[in-house]
Amino acid sequence: MTADDPGTGEAGPTEWGANPEVGVGPWEGPWPNDERYDPELLAEGDRRNVVDAYRYWRREAIVGDMDTRRHPFHVAIENWQHDHNIGTVVRTANAFAAAAVHIVGKRRWNRRGAMVTDRYQHLHHHPTVDGLVEFAAARALPIVAVDNTPGAQPLETADVPRECVLLFGQEGPGLSKAAQDAASLVVSIAQFGTTRSINAGVAAGIVMHTWVRQHADVADAWG
């Protein structure tokens, strides 16, 4: 995670609201002798948006364990106009265990749609597309751009690289010219209705799940 993380604490109303039925209450019985567990959560209960396997764990312990499970694809989204879809993209990237999420353009973004999943997801900021390109080149990661542009390969028949950066544009203008030029592969999502495009949050979910279908071991998924 980066300094962009607001650091608002382990749990609280920002994550699930005041609903006492969400999550679990205080730990019953002797406390576990394990540094992964948070004494405050053990005492007060854990209402966070995490899978049951991480109940009562410290945030740092969750991130550390997730680092052993993350997939080798990265997700990047351009943010020139404070796109409200970014929170959804981050939440979906967390659900599919992306290696990291990259925000290209403006540093600030609306975290509301992330449902606090950004606390457990590695985030990077690049002021320009060039910064993302440098990051990807240093790790030999091809950039796969997602846009309905002439010449794009249909996602439904394309082979998405196992190690890559999936790059999305923002609602309305789509990918910038610099982003399109940086891509070694451009894929499009088949559409059959009247709308010209779907929003970045939906597109990101479709493409990430395509990566999962092609490369992930579903036996490793939570329950």
Secondary structure, 3 states (H helix, E strand, C coil): CCCCCCCCCCCCHHHHCCCCCCCECCCCCCCCCCCCECHHHHHHCECCCCCHHHCCECHHHHHHHHCCCCCCEEEEEEECCCCCCHHHHHHHHHHCCCCEEEEEECCCCCCHHHCCHHHHCCEEEECCHHHHHHHHHHCCCCEEEECCCCCCEECCCCCCCCCEEEEECECCCECCHHHHHHCCEEEECCCCCCCCCCCHHHHHHHHHHHHHHHHCCHHHCCC
